[in-house]
Amino acid sequence: MNWIQQLISRRRLNGDLAEEIRQHLDEKVEELMAGGLTRKEAELTARRAFGNVTRLEEQGREVWRWGAVEDFLSDVHFALRQLRKSPSFTIACVLTLALGIGANTVVFSVVNAVVLRPLPFAQPERLAVVGSIDARDPEQMSDLSYPNFFDLRKENKVFEHLVCFRSTDATLAGATRPIHVRAEIVSWDLFPLIGIQPALGRGFLPQEEESGQRAVVLSNEVWRDEFGSDPALVGRSVSIDSQPHTVVGIAPAGFAFPPGDHAVRIWLTLGRDADSSTVTPVTKQRGARMLTTLARLKPGVSTTQAQAQLDVISEALARTYPDSNRNMARTRVLPAGEALAGEVKGPLFLLLGAVTLVLLIACANIANLLLARTSERYREFALRAAIGAGQGRIVRQLITESLTLSFIGCGLGIVAAIWTARFLLPLVGDAVPRIQETSIDGRVLGFSVALAVLTSILFGLAPAIRVARADFQEGLRDGGRSVTDNSDGLRGALCVGQIALGLVLLSAASLLIASFVQLLRRDLGLQPERVLSFSVDLPGKAYPKARQLSFHQQLLDRVSTQPGVEAAALAMPLPLTGSQMRIAFNIQERPARPSERPSSDMAIVTPGYFRTIGAPLLQGRLFTEQDDENATYVLMVNKAFAERFFPGQDAVGKWLEPGATAGAKDKKLRQIVGIVGNARQSTLKPAAEPIYYFPYKQLPWCCASVVVRSASAPALLEPEIRRTVASLDKQLPIFDVLTLDTILNQGFAQARVPVYLLGGFAAIALLLTVVGLYGVLAYSVVRRTREFGVRIALGASRQEVLGLVLRRATRLVITGLVLGLAGALAVGRLISQLLFGVSPASPVLLTAACLVLALTAASAAYFPARRAASIDPVRALRAE
């Protein structure tokens, strides 16, 4: 048994141990057979002597495994001792890694929440978003109208459930007070589709949708905060918009639908839109496209198959209803997660690519530091080799040190990522879907750990290869300089790579920053300063048309007379919010069939609106109080509308037939009486969109918002405004009290955050690049101290020595810039869709980026060059 114990003690267990044991066993069998035993007797005797081979193998493997762990822990302990001996080197590497890994972790956590994480519903891979494709704008997916949705739901054979939904506002009478809530109008099978049951009660029933019964599911938060978590509330009636609704269920805690929208507090059936009190219920209007549609695919059905069948149904609808559906003969079916990420996916992956470049630059920096440190430790490695350590053992130790550095940096980076996310998320708000669900979960931690391993390979590979190829005996004879001399070229190549990557990031950041500046400098067409807005939702049943007009008139009269108020008006929708009400229209002198009519955004406003928001009148007249139902039906348009639909003509005096007035007998035509400036509805669209305005008295709207221009700080008006609304109706809460400046800033949030982050990443990359160049040159000067001393001693001027260092720096910088320019042009084309008013290959911005990088590199190179030029030759030769 001694030979087995020796094998185990030497930890030689590997894939050949079983063969070694069998060889010894065969030798023992032969020896016993020579003594007169048969083979069977000899094998039995040998096995009894040596014990069970399998058991010995397992015992040996276990000992070897523990030995390997002990060896690894010993290497880690030694690595930590080595890192403690060089605190400056260790701190520089750890902080650089923490910066790179932390930035990647933050961005990946956002990508994970918005793009990669499945929706929190049953079998999310079978969920898909369905929309129509307008032949006039095939890149844009349009919502569905109620009649088209009902037809698709009835005729399709590819979905288990097809659910429509749209957002609205509502007033809920709570236990003690009325509150404003965000509501979602949904079809009956919402909860079966997502595979989630209410915490109490049930979801909706088909008959509640068909018969128009008023049923509601409350969010867990409303049930808790307003009704004290009373379980008996299910089955009782609550008042919503002054109408009784039966509470049929309570949603689970944390439930959000639409996905990621935690602001929705109640869910209502389609009966709300099928209100028979209106002239033509919206559920009957095939041209009123307002429904987002979510579907659950049947097992085995792909989105491509589903889209093919829906196209057949849509083509049939286009033939049956040509006036409304002629241009909507195609559909689009997208995986729900992909559709939800929408337009933010591109910018997010751009940021992920940017932080990856930052990490690569950081790895190049650390690789340079490790190469220099490996050169300094060359004599140590040679001595270890001389006393018996193999090159493999030394390489393993270097790899362990790299891993140790990476995991320390990874730990700090994760901590930094958690704090950074807490700071950044409030700045973004709800501009990006599901971004508030960002967290450092298992996938993000796995990503960070994988980055730590990958980075350790990236920056630890070059030093390991150098050591593996080194001749330690020659190194001992020549004083340990061989590795240093051979690694100068590699360090220079790493520095060139840093400069190239730094230019790519700097160029991309400059393009986005310039684009964002162009957005900020655009003429908004209005003056948002000192303008306050708020909303009051008037329930249709409690506020019929006449009472609605009276309420709004009283409200404006009272608000206008408050101290400090310069003007007040109603608007639906508000400017700068991005909200759109798109309606088709016909031009009297160029009539077209309904399916071929142009369309435009619309708004409903009261007289004084344009004065309140500061939009100029360019031609014609403004609305007056006399523009009511008894007067000629009129419109106003913005400059973009007049230029698009009446190019080279005078739009004032032209007659239109808007779809919005289809229910008004004998008064379908409206005359354009004025043209105003392009008061923007959206902050991010590059060009002003055409829009036409209706006078409020001719098209009253229940949920118009109020805008108030103040002579001083608009926030000071809020208390008195609340008292004014309460004096008119205590059951009407006001909501969305915001200044136009705040709305403007919120609109820019989605564009601002990527710009700031990419600018920050570019600054970090520039700093790391400059530090890397400085490190390469500074180390080169230290290693060439004797050479420079000899040159100066033989008569070389200080300027010549200075030029030697600067010329090398110039070669590195120019090579890096040339390589970086190609990458910068490629990235510019990649992000061209995100740019506004800026060419992706702008020579001015590219030149500026090159100059910034060249100047900062020159400043980094100057100090090592000056140090080389100031070397005292006598001291240099004595030190050598």
Residue, then its C-alpha position, 0 to 999 in steps of 0.5 A: m500500500n506504500w506506493i498508493q500512499q506515495l501517489i496520493s501524498r505527491r498529489r499525482l492523481n490525474g487521468d492516468l492514476a487508474e492505469e498506474i494502480r492496475q500496473h502495480l496490481d498486474e505486477k503483484v499478480e505475476e509475482l504470486m503466480a510465479g510462487g505457484l498460485t493460479r491466476k484466479e487465486a493470484e488476482l483474489t490475493a492481490r485485490r485483498a492486498f491492495g483493497n478496492v481499486t475504485r475506492l482507492e481511485e475515489q480516495g485519491r481524487e478527493v485528496w487531489r481535489w483538496g490539494a488543488v484547492e489548497d494550492f489555489l488558496s496558497d496562490v491567492h494568499f501569495a498574490l495578495r501579499q505581492l499586491r500589498k507590497s505595491p500599494s500604488f500599483t494595486i490601487a491604480c489597477v483596482l480603481t481602473l477595473a472598478l470603473g470599467i466593470g462598474a460602468n458595464t454593470v450599470v448599463f447591462s443592468v438597464v439592458n437586462a431590465v428593459v430588453l432581456r428580462p422576460l415579462p413577469f407573466a406566464q410563458p412570456e415567450r408566447l406573448a406578442v404585440v399586434g398592430s396594423i401597418d399603414a401603407r403610407d408609412p410602412e415603418q410605423m406600427s399603428d394601433l387598432s380600432y375597436p371594430n378591426f380588433f373585434d374582427l381579428r379576435k373573431e376570425n383568427k385561429v392562431f391566438e389563444h387570447l387577443v386583448c386590447f387596452r388603452s389608457t385614460d384618466a378617472t376619478l375614483a371616490g375613495a373611502t374619504r375623498p375623491i382621487h385621480v387615478r390612471a385607468e386602463i380600459v381592457s378587454w375581458d380576457l386580460f387576466p387569462l392572457i397574462g396567466i395571473q389571477p387577482a389576489l381577491g375576487r376574479g377578473f372580467l367576464p365576457q358578458e360584462e364586456e358584451s353587455g356594457q356592465r360597469a365592472v372594475v379591478l382595483s390595484n392592490e395599492v388603491w385597495r390598501d391606501e383608500f379602502g384599508s385592505d377591506p376584503a369585503l370590498v369585492g362585490r361592492s360598488v364604488s363610484i368612478d367618474s360619478q358612475p357606480h362600478t362593481v369591484v370584481g377583483i383586487a390585483p396582486a401586490g406589485f402587479a403592473f399592466p401595461p408591463g412596467d407601468h406601475a402608475v395604472r391603478i384601476w382596470l375597466t371593461l370596454g363597456r366604458d367606451a361603448d357608452s350609448s349616450t354618445v352619437t357614435p360610440v368609439t367602439k363603432q368607429r373603424g377609423a378611430r385607431m386607439l387600441t394597443t393589442l397584446a396576444r397569446l400565441k397558441p402552442g407551436v404557432s410562430t409570430t411569422q405564422a400569426q402575421a401571415q393569417l392576420d394579413v389574410i384577415s386584414e386584406a378581407l377587411a380592406r376590401t369590405y371597408p375600403d373607406s377606412n381600411r384600404n391602406m391598412a391591409r397588412t399587420r405586424v406581429l412582434p414578440a412582446g418584449e421586443a415591441l416594448a423595448g421599442e426605440v430605446k433598444g438602439p441607444l441602450f446597446l450603443l451605451l453597452g458598446a461604449v462602456t465595453l470600449v471603456l473596459l477595453i481601454a482599462c484592460a490595455n492600461i492594466a496590461n501595460l502596468l503588468l508588463a512593466r511590473t513583470s519586467e521589474r520582477y524578472r529577477e524574482f522569477a529567475l530565482r524561483a526557476a533556479i530553485g525548482a519552480g517550473q515556468g508553468r508554475i510561475v505563469r499560474q501564479l501570474i494568472t492567479e494575481s490577475l484573477t485576484l485583481s479582477f475580482i477585487g475590482c469587480g466587487l468594488g465595481i458592483v458596489a459602485a454600480i448599485w449606488t450609480a443606478r440609485f442616482l441615475l434612475p430618478l433622472v430618467g423617470d418613466a421615459v424608458p419602459r421598465i427601467q425602474e425595474t432595474s436591479i442587480d439580479g443573478r444575471v447581472l452578477g453573473f455578467s459582472v463575474a464573467l467580465a472579471v474573468l474575461t478582463s483578467i485574461l485580457f490584461g493578464l495574457a501578455p505578461a503570462i506569455r512573456v514569462a512563458r517565453a523567457d530565458f531565466q538563466e540568460g536573464l540572471r546573467d544580463g541583469g534581468r533586462s531581456v523581458t523589458d526590451n522585448s516588451d516595449g513594442l507590445r506596450g506601444a501597440l496597447c497604447v495605440g489601441q487605447i488611442a484608437l478606441g478613445l477617439v471612437l468614443l470621443s467622436a461618438a460623444s461629440l456627435l450626440i452632444a452636438s445633436f442634443v445641443q441642436l435640439l435645445r437650440r430649436d425654436l419651440g414656437l412658444q415660451p414655456e417660462r412661467v406657465l403652469s398646467f394642470s388637469v381636471d377630468l369631468p365625468g361625462k355622465a355628471y357633466p353633459k355638454a352644457r354643464q361642461l362648457s359652463f364649468h370650464q368657463q367659470l374656471l377660466d374666469r376665476v383663475s384669470t382674475q387671480p393675482g399674478v395671473e396674466a392669462a389662462a386657457l384650455a388645451m387638449p392635448l398640452p404642448l411639449t408632451g408628445s401627446q397626439m390626436r391624429i385626424a384625417f381631413n379633406i380639402q374642399e378644393r382637392p377632395a379625396r376618397p376617405s382612404e386617401r385623405p391626408s391626416s394631421d395632429m389636432a388640438i382643441v383650445t380656447p381663445g387666449y391659448f396662443r397668448t398664454i403659451g407665447a405662440p405668435l400669430l403669423q397671419g389672419r386672426l385668433f379664436t374669439e369667444q364668438d366662435d361657438e356652435n352658432a357661428t361659422y365653423v372655423l380652424m386655425v393651423n400652424k405654419a408647418f400645416a400651411e406649408r405642407f398642405f397649401p404650398g405656395q398658397d394662402a391657407v387663410g380662407k381655405w375650407l377643410e372637412p375634418g373627421a372630428t366633425a363628422g357628427a355635426k349636421d350640415k357643418k362639416l366644413r371649417q374655414i381656416v381663419g389664422i396661421v400661428g407659429n409652430a408650437r411644438q407638441s413633441t420635444l424630440k421630433p426633429a421637425a415641427e409637425p403639422i397641426y390644426y386647432f379647433p375652438y373649444k366651444q365648437l368641439p368641447w372636450c371633457c378632459a382638457s388641461v388648463v394652462v396659466r401664465s404667471a407674472s412670477a413663480p408659477a408654483l405659487l399659484e397652485p394652492e389658490i387654483r386648488r381652492t378654486v376648483a374645489s369651490l366649483d366641485k369638491q368631487l373633482p381632484i386636480f392632477d398633473v400640476l406641472t410647469l411647461d419647463t418641467i414638461l420640457n425637461q421630462g421630454f428631453a430626459q430620454a435623449r439627455v441621459p444617453v448623451y450624458l452617459l456617453g459623454g462621461f464614458a468618453a471623458i473616462a476613456l480620454l483620461l485612461t488613454v492619457v494615463g496609458l500614454y504617460g505610463v508607457l513613456a514614463y516607464s520607457v524613460v526610466r528603463r532608458t536612463r543609462e542610454f539617455g545619460v550616455r547620449i548627453a555625456l557624448g554631446a547630445s543636447r537636451q532638446e535632442v533627447l526631448g525630441l527622442v521621447l516626443r517623436r515616439a509619442t507622436r508616432l504612437v498618437i498618429t498611428g492611433l488616430v489613423l486607426g481610430l478615424a476609421g472606427a469613428l466613421a463607422v460608428g457615426r454611420l451606426i448612430s446616424q438615426l439618433l442624430f439631429g442636425v448633425s452629419p455622422a461624418s462631420p469633419v468639424l467634429l472629427t477634427a475637434a475630437c482628434l485635436v482634443l485627443a492629440l493635445t491631451a496626449a501631448s501634455a501627457a508626453y511632455f512630462p516624461a520627455r522633460r524628465a529624460a532631457s533633465i537626466d544627469p549623465v554622471r548620476a545615471l552612469r553611477a546608478e547603473 
